[in-house]
Amino acid sequence: MYSAKPIATSFTHPRAAAKVSGTLTNLVHGSASTYLRPCSIRVLARQPHVSPCRLFTSTAQQRIKEVFPPPPDSPSIKVTPPAWHHPVYTEEQMKAIRVAHRETKNWRDRIALMMVRLLRFGMDTATGYTHQKELVKPTGHENQKAVDQNKGWFAMNERKWLARFLFLESVAGVPGMVAASLRHLHSLRRLKRDNGWIETLLEEAYNERMHLLTFMKMAEPGWFMKMMILGAQGVFFNGFFLSYLMSPRICHRFVGFLEEEAVITYTRAIADIEAGKLPKWEKLEAPEIAVRYWNMPEGHRTMRDLLLYIRADEAKHREVNHTLGNLEQNTDPNPFVSEYEDPSKPHPTKSIDNIKPTGWERQEVM
């Protein structure tokens, strides 16, 4: 005759589940039909899902995926390699990256630092970013350190870290493109060479965009985050455009300070993974786009490894922009792509094998 497959139904309230279960049982056993067999019915009661509140958004939470399949190939195109091949980083080089800050020396530096702190405040507010604070309590002749765990909304989890990374990288890709465009037009207008600055600035913008595309493989932001990115990009692009026309030196110093904050952010995220505070990322593999771009070796393709690569990139941008801010903007060549008379002496390179966190002074490279 006829048979029915088991049906599983979920209810958010236990009482509703019990009531429906009793009604269905009476209905099935009380039936006089000989043509239908009793259905196997399982009624499951589960607790309603409580979605935590999010700052400045009404969209759904980002979806953290556990597996990243390779991207589907086009019918006639096998693969599109990156325009700029990324330098090879060793694990020792990436682990050697440290948080550093260049001290202000003049009014230009102070203006740049003030603007970075203002931007940092807005970005922290928009993404709900917080970090654990170390409290020092004096006890006798020693200082006993205690850690504020920042529970609840103030705890940084995988979702909040991704939201911050997405917003940060969407802004970080603007300065390099703006500076390269203006220097390109300046070179055409004055009929003079740019001495290698344009290529480095374009490569920086491209690298920041690759960071963004990598995180987009992990979580797609909702419409509210997209509107925030659109508004921030419109304001920041035009503001940086006008600022670069007036003082390129201040703008490069501004980006150098901004990259200092990026290094701090990724350092704290790596520390959270190592401390076991982000369990979903402990065994999470990097997206295929990241494996190809950074040439990540087998056995070193976890989320922690990915953040090590990105932090090293941000440290390189920190060095590049602090160095460019020390040079004569219209005459000095780009030291990161130049060939030197004595290559044995320490000098800037495109990789991180000889990195200087606070930048190279002009007399060191010129």
C-alpha positions, 0 to 999 in steps of 0.5 A: 500500500502506501507508506510515508517517510518520517517527518521532522518538524522543529518548533521554537517553543517547547509547549507548542511542540508538546501540544502539536505532538499530542494532537497528531498522535490522537489523529493518527491512532484514531484513524479507521483508514485501512489504506494508510499506514501510520506516519512516523512523526518526530516533533523536535523542540529547540530553543529559539535562536537569539541573534546578538545585536550589532552596531550600525547594521540591520543586516544578517550576520556574516556567514563564516564558511568552513571549506573554500572550494576552488573558484569555477573556471570559465569555459575558455579561460583556465586561470587569470594570474595576478598582474603583480607577483607577490614576493615570497615571505618566509615564516621567520620573516613574517614572525619577526614583524613587530608593532612600531611607531614613528615619533612625530618630528614636525607639524606635518607629522602631527597633522597626519597623526591627528587625522589617523587617530580621528579616522581610527575612532570612526572606524572603531565605532563603525565596526564595534572594535574593542580589544582586551585591556591590561590592567595594572594593580600595584601590590606591594613592591610588584605590579600584578597584571590583570586582564579585562576579558571584555565579555558580551558585546565587547568581546571580539569574535570571528564575525566582528574581526571579519567586519573590521577587516572588510571595512579596513581593507576597503579604505586602505586600498584608496591612497595608493590609487589616488597617489598613483593617479595624481603622479601619473597626471603630473608626469604627463602634464610636466613631460617628466619621468616619475622615477618609479613612484607610480608602480609602487603605489599602484602595487600597494593599492592592488595588494590592499584590494587582494586583502579585501577580495580574500576576506570577501571569500569568507564573509559577504557583508550586508547592505548596511555595511556596503552602504557604509563602505560606499560612503566612507570611500566617497568621503575618503577618496575626495579628501585624500585627493585634495590633500595630496594635491596640497601636500604629498608628504603629509599624505604619505606620512598619514598612510604610514601611521595608518599602516601602523594601526593595521599592523596592530589590528592584525597582531591582536587578531593573531594573538587571539587565535593563538590564545584559543579565543577564536575557535572557528579559525583554528583549523579554518583553511585560507581561500584558494585566492589567497593560496595562489596570490601568496604562494602559500606552501602546504601545511601553512594555509590556515587562517593564522598563516593568512593573517601573518601574510597580510600583517607582513604586507601592512608592515611593508606599506608602513615602511614604504610610506614612511620612507616616501614621506622623507623624500623630495616628492618631485625629484627623488627616485623610488628607493624600493625599485632602484639599483644601488652602487653597492648592493651589499649595504643595507637598502630598501627592497620590495620584500621584507628581508631588510625591512625598517618599520619606521622608514628609511631616512633620506640620507640613508638611501640617497 
